[in-house]
Amino acid sequence: MAHLFVDISSHGFGHLAQTAPVLNRLAELRPDLRLTLRTALPPEKLAQRMAAPFELIAAASDFGYRMIDALTIDGPATAAAYRAAHADFAADVEREARLLERVGADAVFANVSYRPLAGAARAGIPAIAMCSLNWADLFEHFFGAKAWAPPVHAEMLTAYRSAAFLRTTPGMPMHELDGVIGIGPIASIGRGRRVELCRTLGISPASRLVLVALGGIPTRLPVEDWPARVNTHWLVPAAWQVARSDMSAFEPLGWPFADLLASSDAVVTKPGYGTFAEAACNGTAVLYQRREDWPEQDCLIEWLSKNARAREITGNELRSGALGAVLDEVLSAAVPPAPATDGIEQAARHLATLLQ
């Protein structure tokens, strides 16, 4: 039996959206696979994405960035968190190595925490990272000019350079890393269940279905004040507790997110790998608001513009719900060919080779 230790960042849901399809395919390639997942993501989110059985360690090895909301970084809190995390990084790496030895990991797969990569190197365990970004590049972007930053950045780079790095398409360039291997897009393909969804919601099959999904960072939009549009039904987070006849919570449906995307006409979101890739690969139109000073978004937006019907919206349009004209525009555009999700097979085979 091959034992793969998998660390999945809890900074939103995109890291899970990238990782789960790869692990599900790997389990098909290696029926003897034993999976241990370490993540602080909700178990129900894991259950929606993971078909392969796994053991769970409910903990987070990284924090990515402290966020005010889905679109805004809390810079001071993030800086303080990184300084604390690297106060004695060598000791943390030693503890990580002992954990990996204790659980009997044959290999380590990280998306995209660097601490398990450093621990694997310390323990002599092979490791691979995978993501569209890495925390070292983002750290350099936000904090590189700070006097305290260079030692922290150096420790991050050393950890990432200790392992191969599968850079998904789309993805940041990652010029400072060694061993970067480009792979194709990764996205779950959903089942189009539009008729069933309309019947469940009690609405006309001719209605436009628009999913509002800003990712895993809690953010509340004032959708109660949005103007009603004829034959338009909005799917919104249950936590918003919206009481309008043209809005329904999507989590109580219990559907996989990819099925919701594939059954919707459009999604309102912010730049993030998971939603962008899955929308494009499922043929769903995208309305997005840019994130403030988020360096990953440029490569995501460029790729999306070539592979999906997509339009940028302003913060005011998002908050006020003045989306009618841009929604009409994006839905009237021609649907481009869906990108192939060949990154799933490529990543799974890299991991299968690592486990040999």
Phi, psi and omega per residue, in radians:
M1 nan 2.333 3.116
A2 -1.717 2.246 -3.072
H3 -1.900 1.990 3.112
L4 -1.853 2.152 3.067
F5 -1.632 2.140 -3.036
V6 -2.069 2.204 3.100
D7 -1.951 2.100 -3.085
I8 -2.045 2.110 3.132
S9 -1.051 2.509 3.121
S10 -1.727 0.233 3.111
H11 -1.401 1.453 -3.051
G12 1.442 -3.013 -3.085
F13 -1.813 -0.086 -3.050
G14 -1.157 -0.584 -3.136
H15 -1.162 -0.665 3.055
L16 -1.175 -0.707 -3.140
A17 -1.064 -0.589 3.071
Q18 -1.305 -0.717 -2.942
T19 -1.412 -0.719 -3.018
A20 -1.026 -0.807 -3.139
P21 -1.068 -0.578 3.121
V22 -1.189 -0.766 -3.136
L23 -1.171 -0.673 3.110
N24 -1.093 -0.718 3.105
R25 -1.219 -0.696 3.119
L26 -1.054 -0.670 3.122
A27 -1.122 -0.500 3.054
E28 -1.275 -0.658 3.128
L29 -1.273 -0.560 -3.105
R30 -2.197 1.478 -3.126
P31 -1.044 -0.336 3.130
D32 -1.524 0.174 -3.015
L33 -1.209 2.350 2.948
R34 -1.955 2.189 -3.098
L35 -1.954 2.286 2.922
T36 -2.052 2.119 3.123
L37 -1.856 2.257 2.977
R38 -1.966 2.078 3.136
T39 -2.893 2.710 3.058
A40 -1.768 0.191 3.095
L41 -1.189 2.645 -3.132
P42 -1.057 2.393 3.141
P43 -0.968 -0.573 -3.139
E44 -1.172 -0.547 3.070
K45 -1.214 -0.671 3.085
L46 -1.111 -0.749 -3.109
A47 -1.107 -0.585 3.138
Q48 -1.202 -0.494 -3.028
R49 -1.820 -0.543 -3.001
M50 -1.632 2.065 3.023
A51 -1.600 -0.539 -3.140
A52 -1.324 2.475 3.087
P53 -1.191 2.620 -3.119
F54 -2.699 2.764 2.960
E55 -1.735 2.479 -3.030
L56 -1.971 2.285 2.883
I57 -1.886 1.891 -3.036
A58 -1.439 1.480 -3.121
A59 -2.788 2.800 3.120
A60 -2.033 2.322 3.090
S61 -1.718 -0.130 3.090
D62 -2.530 2.990 3.105
F63 -2.239 -0.169 3.125
G64 1.167 -1.609 3.105
Y65 -2.498 2.434 3.005
R66 -1.301 2.296 -3.014
M67 -2.067 2.464 2.975
I68 -1.382 -0.754 3.007
D69 -2.695 -2.990 -3.046
A70 -1.105 -0.338 -3.046
L71 -1.921 -0.154 -2.956
T72 -2.300 2.175 3.096
I73 -1.416 2.488 2.971
D74 -1.622 1.623 -3.055
G75 -1.055 -0.905 -3.125
P76 -1.052 -0.722 3.134
A77 -1.162 -0.651 3.116
T78 -1.174 -0.753 3.114
A79 -1.049 -0.777 3.128
A80 -1.101 -0.680 -3.123
A81 -1.164 -0.689 3.125
Y82 -1.215 -0.679 3.115
R83 -1.115 -0.676 3.108
A84 -1.202 -0.709 -3.099
A85 -1.152 -0.431 -3.108
H86 -1.890 0.264 3.118
A87 -1.078 -0.639 3.058
D88 -2.554 1.174 -3.035
F89 -1.144 -0.585 -3.140
A90 -1.050 -0.721 3.114
A91 -1.170 -0.669 3.091
D92 -1.096 -0.723 3.130
V93 -1.124 -0.699 3.104
E94 -1.090 -0.761 3.099
R95 -1.103 -0.670 3.121
E96 -1.116 -0.749 3.122
A97 -1.073 -0.737 -3.141
R98 -1.149 -0.654 3.094
L99 -1.082 -0.808 -3.119
L100 -1.103 -0.653 3.084
E101 -1.198 -0.697 -3.101
R102 -1.131 -0.691 -3.139
V103 -1.437 -0.148 3.086
G104 1.322 0.691 -3.127
A105 -1.251 2.305 3.027
D106 -1.511 -0.445 3.128
A107 -2.767 2.817 -3.104
V108 -2.174 2.401 3.114
F109 -2.253 2.108 -3.043
A110 -2.167 2.355 3.003
N111 -2.402 1.656 0.012
V112 -2.364 0.563 3.126
S113 -1.130 2.455 3.128
Y114 -1.609 -0.328 -3.099
R115 -1.084 -0.796 3.096
P116 -1.135 -0.472 3.085
L117 -1.195 -0.739 3.095
A118 -1.134 -0.696 3.108
G119 -1.136 -0.695 3.118
A120 -1.118 -0.743 3.107
A121 -1.080 -0.713 3.134
R122 -1.123 -0.612 -3.107
A123 -1.573 -0.073 -3.125
G124 1.279 0.550 -3.134
I125 -1.848 2.283 -3.132
P126 -1.125 2.583 -3.058
A127 -2.572 2.665 3.049
I128 -2.396 2.421 2.982
A129 -1.860 2.754 3.083
M130 -2.640 2.331 3.048
C131 3.138 3.039 3.009
S132 -1.595 -0.150 3.138
L133 -2.540 2.990 2.951
N134 -2.444 2.653 -3.043
W135 -1.207 -0.416 3.140
A136 -1.170 -0.766 3.118
D137 -1.120 -0.738 3.127
L138 -1.174 -0.670 3.105
F139 -1.061 -0.788 3.132
E140 -1.076 -0.675 3.131
H141 -1.092 -0.801 -3.033
F142 -1.529 -0.597 -2.969
F143 -2.187 0.074 -3.025
G144 -1.008 -0.502 -3.106
A145 -1.474 -0.095 -3.124
K146 -1.343 2.509 -3.091
A147 -1.094 -0.549 -3.090
W148 -1.458 -0.146 -2.932
A149 -1.361 -0.662 -3.013
P150 -0.934 -0.777 3.121
P151 -1.103 -0.646 3.110
V152 -1.129 -0.825 -3.137
H153 -1.072 -0.692 3.138
A154 -1.088 -0.711 3.111
E155 -1.164 -0.646 3.103
M156 -1.130 -0.824 -3.126
L157 -1.095 -0.739 3.128
T158 -1.030 -0.724 3.128
A159 -1.126 -0.839 -3.133
Y160 -1.124 -0.665 -3.110
R161 -1.238 -0.197 -3.138
S162 -1.372 -0.121 -3.065
A163 -2.389 2.792 2.962
A164 -1.178 2.650 -3.134
F165 -2.259 2.022 3.085
L166 -1.503 1.903 -3.124
R167 -1.637 2.020 -3.089
T168 -1.253 2.797 2.969
T169 -1.785 2.178 -0.115
P170 -1.281 2.870 3.137
G171 -2.939 2.783 3.105
M172 -1.204 2.731 -3.059
P173 -1.101 -0.697 3.111
M174 1.057 0.845 -3.087
H175 -1.142 -0.430 -3.061
E176 -1.488 -0.103 -3.112
L177 -1.681 2.622 3.014
D178 -1.670 2.729 3.004
G179 1.182 0.531 3.107
V180 -1.392 2.267 -3.135
I181 -2.116 2.058 3.133
G182 -1.334 2.350 3.064
I183 -2.270 2.941 -3.086
G184 -1.341 -3.063 3.128
P185 -1.126 2.659 3.055
I186 -2.172 2.166 3.129
A187 -2.811 2.505 3.027
S188 -1.420 2.364 3.108
I189 -1.699 2.104 -3.088
G190 -1.567 2.944 3.034
R191 -1.594 2.211 3.075
G192 -1.261 1.924 -3.066
R193 -2.179 0.749 -3.009
R194 -1.058 -0.816 -3.117
V195 -1.063 -0.776 3.112
E196 -1.098 -0.712 -3.124
L197 -1.137 -0.789 3.131
C198 -1.102 -0.685 3.114
R199 -1.130 -0.738 3.130
T200 -1.106 -0.682 -3.126
L201 -1.416 -0.215 -3.133
G202 1.256 0.646 -3.122
I203 -2.160 2.906 -3.134
S204 -1.190 2.445 3.066
P205 -1.082 -0.277 3.115
A206 -1.437 -0.105 -3.117
S207 -1.190 2.557 2.960
R208 -1.405 2.325 3.113
L209 -1.887 2.121 -3.105
V210 -2.171 2.078 -3.139
L211 -1.554 2.267 3.088
V212 -1.878 1.875 -3.018
A213 -2.473 1.843 -3.106
L214 -1.676 0.146 3.086
G215 1.700 -2.894 -2.984
G216 -1.534 -0.019 3.097
I217 -1.596 2.051 -3.064
P218 -0.953 2.185 3.137
T219 -2.590 2.332 -3.088
R220 -1.972 2.203 3.036
L221 -1.792 2.581 -3.139
P222 -1.398 1.082 -3.019
V223 -1.207 -0.338 3.087
E224 -1.029 -0.475 -3.087
D225 -1.621 -0.048 -3.139
W226 -1.164 2.516 3.093
P227 -1.199 2.480 3.065
A228 -1.294 2.490 3.107
R229 -2.147 2.391 -3.139
V230 -1.049 2.322 3.075
N231 1.023 0.573 3.047
T232 -2.195 2.224 3.133
H233 -2.142 2.294 -3.061
W234 -1.795 2.366 3.031
L235 -1.826 2.034 -2.993
V236 -2.214 2.835 3.132
P237 -1.091 2.471 -3.138
A238 -1.113 -0.544 -3.112
A239 -1.095 -0.336 3.141
W240 -1.324 -0.320 3.083
Q241 0.877 0.971 -3.120
V242 -1.547 2.355 3.108
A243 -2.056 1.429 3.064
R244 -2.433 2.507 -3.078
S245 -1.192 -0.367 3.130
D246 -1.736 0.267 3.104
M247 -2.369 2.399 3.124
S248 -2.359 2.523 3.052
A249 -1.296 2.382 -3.077
F250 -1.612 -0.474 -3.107
E251 -1.079 -0.706 -3.138
P252 -1.078 -0.301 3.087
L253 -1.146 -0.489 3.141
G254 1.287 0.324 -3.105
W255 -1.518 2.597 2.945
P256 -1.046 2.533 -3.099
F257 -1.027 -0.658 -3.135
A258 -1.115 -0.615 3.075
D259 -1.154 -0.700 3.083
L260 -1.074 -0.780 3.113
L261 -1.077 -0.833 -3.088
A262 -1.144 -0.382 -3.113
S263 -1.687 -0.088 -3.110
S264 -1.788 2.705 3.071
D265 -1.365 -0.629 -3.079
A266 -2.661 2.816 3.048
V267 -2.245 2.387 3.048
V268 -1.774 2.162 -2.965
T269 -2.735 -2.987 3.000
K270 -2.122 2.832 -3.133
P271 -1.045 2.115 3.095
G272 -2.826 2.493 -3.012
Y273 -1.016 -0.857 -3.007
G274 -1.010 -0.948 -3.091
T275 -1.211 -0.715 3.126
F276 -1.064 -0.883 -3.088
A277 -1.141 -0.755 -3.107
E278 -1.222 -0.622 3.078
A279 -1.119 -0.828 -3.134
A280 -1.076 -0.782 -3.069
C281 -1.301 -0.295 3.084
N282 -1.809 0.070 3.073
G283 1.297 0.384 -3.105
T284 -1.656 2.357 3.119
A285 -1.236 2.701 -3.037
V286 -2.270 2.262 2.890
L287 -1.949 2.213 -3.068
Y288 -2.372 2.567 2.939
Q289 -1.831 2.316 3.105
R290 -1.060 2.637 3.050
R291 -1.596 2.536 -3.102
E292 -1.218 1.968 3.028
D293 0.957 0.906 3.092
W294 -1.951 1.858 -2.947
P295 -1.144 -0.380 -3.137
E296 -1.244 -0.419 -2.910
Q297 -1.180 -0.478 -3.083
D298 -1.083 -0.790 3.141
C299 -1.208 -0.570 3.112
L300 -1.182 -0.799 -3.112
I301 -1.157 -0.723 3.116
E302 -1.042 -0.780 -3.141
W303 -1.172 -0.748 -3.121
L304 -1.080 -0.695 -3.100
S305 -1.100 -0.403 3.137
K306 -1.638 -0.259 -2.974
N307 -2.178 0.045 -3.122
A308 -2.716 2.847 2.943
R309 -1.361 2.024 -3.031
A310 -2.550 2.510 3.076
R311 -2.460 2.452 3.051
E312 -1.417 2.485 3.055
I313 -2.146 2.752 3.130
T314 -1.518 2.881 3.071
G315 -1.060 -0.658 3.122
N316 -1.161 -0.709 3.098
E317 -1.097 -0.684 -3.136
L318 -1.183 -0.806 -3.105
R319 -1.193 -0.653 -3.082
S320 -1.516 -0.241 -3.092
G321 1.295 0.350 3.113
A322 -1.411 1.173 -2.984
L323 -1.955 0.026 -3.019
G324 -1.030 -0.902 -3.068
A325 -1.145 -0.785 -3.111
V326 -1.226 -0.553 3.073
L327 -1.160 -0.762 3.084
D328 -1.043 -0.729 -3.102
E329 -1.130 -0.835 -3.054
V330 -1.220 -0.583 -3.111
L331 -1.364 -0.313 3.100
S332 -1.508 -0.164 -3.130
A333 -1.297 2.737 3.099
A334 -1.200 2.487 -3.137
V335 -1.484 2.058 3.127
P336 -1.272 2.824 3.075
P337 -1.013 2.435 -3.140
A338 -1.227 2.362 3.087
P339 -1.128 2.591 3.046
A340 -1.312 2.449 3.132
T341 -1.641 0.885 -3.043
D342 -1.304 -0.191 3.076
G343 -1.117 -0.457 3.136
I344 -1.097 -0.908 -3.131
E345 -1.120 -0.738 -3.118
Q346 -1.072 -0.819 -3.127
A347 -1.158 -0.733 -3.131
A348 -1.069 -0.689 -3.127
R349 -1.263 -0.586 3.025
H350 -1.079 -0.729 3.133
L351 -1.208 -0.670 3.114
A352 -1.063 -0.701 3.096
T353 -1.153 -0.704 3.123
L354 -1.061 -0.679 -3.097
L355 -1.284 -0.261 3.086
Q356 -1.274 nan nan
